[in-house]
Amino acid sequence: MEDETCILNMSIGPGALARLYGSYATSPEMTKELAEMLLKEPSPTAIPCLERTTQDIINHSSNISLLKHMGAVIGYDMSSTSHK
């Protein structure tokens, strides 16, 4: 998985990669929203743009939340950091 992430990051950039991973895996709210859209849309292959900012998707990422928690356990406070 790491190789694919590196290739995607170099190809499409970190913002688009965060949106892609957030939509399909790391952001529970975004994954739920996408699943509901796929179920409710008359044409699921032509869904509209997901109405979330990239920063919002990153802020709700379970991976980043886990990293912040693990850092806090060993004394690193990453709660006030943000991705730009």
HUMOTA-V416798 format. One record per pair of residues at least 24 apart in sequence whose ideal C-beta (glycine too) atoms are under 10 Angstrom apart, sorted by the first residue. I is the first residue (numbers start at 1). J is the second residue. If there is no record, write none. Layout:
BEGIN
I/J ; I/J
END
This chain:
BEGIN
14/54 ; 14/58 ; 14/83 ; 14/84 ; 15/53 ; 15/54 ; 15/55 ; 15/57 ; 15/58 ; 15/83 ; 16/54 ; 17/54 ; 18/54 ; 18/55 ; 18/57 ; 18/58 ; 18/61 ; 18/64 ; 18/83 ; 19/50 ; 19/52 ; 19/53 ; 19/54 ; 19/57 ; 19/58 ; 20/57 ; 21/57 ; 21/58 ; 21/61 ; 21/63 ; 22/50 ; 22/52 ; 22/54 ; 22/56 ; 22/57 ; 22/58 ; 22/59 ; 22/60 ; 22/61 ; 22/62 ; 22/63 ; 23/50 ; 23/52 ; 23/57 ; 25/61 ; 25/62 ; 25/63 ; 26/57 ; 26/58 ; 26/60 ; 26/61 ; 26/62 ; 26/63 ; 26/64 ; 26/65 ; 26/66 ; 27/52 ; 27/56 ; 27/57 ; 27/58 ; 27/59 ; 27/60 ; 27/61 ; 27/62 ; 27/63 ; 27/64 ; 27/65 ; 28/60 ; 28/61 ; 28/62 ; 29/56 ; 29/57 ; 29/59 ; 29/60 ; 29/61 ; 29/62 ; 30/56 ; 30/57 ; 30/60 ; 30/61 ; 31/60 ; 31/62 ; 54/83 ; 55/82 ; 55/83 ; 55/84 ; 58/82 ; 58/83 ; 58/84 ; 59/83
END
